[in-house]
Structure formats: C-alpha cells, structure tokens
C-alpha cells in the first residue's frame, strides 16, 4: 500500500498513531509523540509493517479502555465488606 506525506498510519503489531513525513522506496519515515520521553521522535519503518490508521477502530479501543476504567476493581469489593 502506498503511503503519502501527512498520512496517519499504525504499525501492524501495535503502538501509537504515526504521521508519515516521507517515503523513500519501501521505507517510510514517521513522526510520533513518545509519552514516555515527553517528546516527538522519528522512526524509519518498512512499509510492509504499516497500515492506514483506522479512526473508528481507535475510537472503539478508547471506548473499551474507558469502560474498563469505570468498572470497579475486585479489591474495592473486599474493602466494603
């Protein structure tokens, strides 16, 4: 799949959303924000390892994560007893 500058992509195996900076042959230079380091980073990734970002899928993931946060932990049940 060809990628273009400005496309939002994901690594197929997971990770943050990446912005395509440039494409050179089969290598895609991407920009992402590292939460751990608190700064933007660049990575060159083979195009076969990337897929187009699916905003609907990301929304589903965030929605499920929020639901998990709202559920009480088992520890909370034991404290009340």
N, C-alpha and C positions, 0 to 999 in steps of 0.2 A: 504494500500500500504506500503510495507516495505521500509524503508529508511536506507541508509548506511552512515558511516562516510565519509565526503567530499562531499556529495550530496548538491546541491543548491536547496532550497525549498522556497516557499512563504506561508504565512498564507492565507487561502482561502478568508478571508474578506479583505485582502489588507495589504500593508506595504512593507518594504524593503526586498530585497533578503536576505536569511539566509543560513549560512553554517552549515550543520549537524556536530556536534562534537562527539556525542554519542547517542546511542539508548538503553533504558532500558525498556523493555516491551512495553507499549503503550506511553511512554514519550520520547520525542526527545529533547536533549539539543542542542541549536543552538547558533551560534555566528553571530552578526550583528554589523554594524557601525552605531552609533547614530549621525546623522548630528547635532541634537540639542545640544548634550553634547560634540561632537567632540572626542568621544572615542568608543572603542569596548565594547559591552555588551553581556551578555549571558542570555538566557531565556530557561526554560523548558516548552515545549508546547505539548499538547496531539496530538498524530499522526493523529487523525481524523480531526484536524483543519489545517493540512498541505497538500500541493500539490506540485508536482515536478515543479521546475522553468521552465517556457517556454520562452526561449530566444527570439523566434520570436514574442511572444506576448509583451514582454518587449520592443523590438525594435519598434513595432507598437505604443506602448504607448508613447515612447520617440519621435517618428516621429510626432505624432499628437500634442504633447506638443510643439515641436519646431515650427510647423506650426501655432499654436495659438499665440506664441510669435511674429511671423513675421507679423501677421495681425494688422493693425492699430486700435487703440482704438477709440471709438466714440468721446472721449474728444479731440483727435488730430484733428478730422474733424472740430470741433467747433472752435478751436484756429485759424485755417487757414482762417476762414470766416471773 
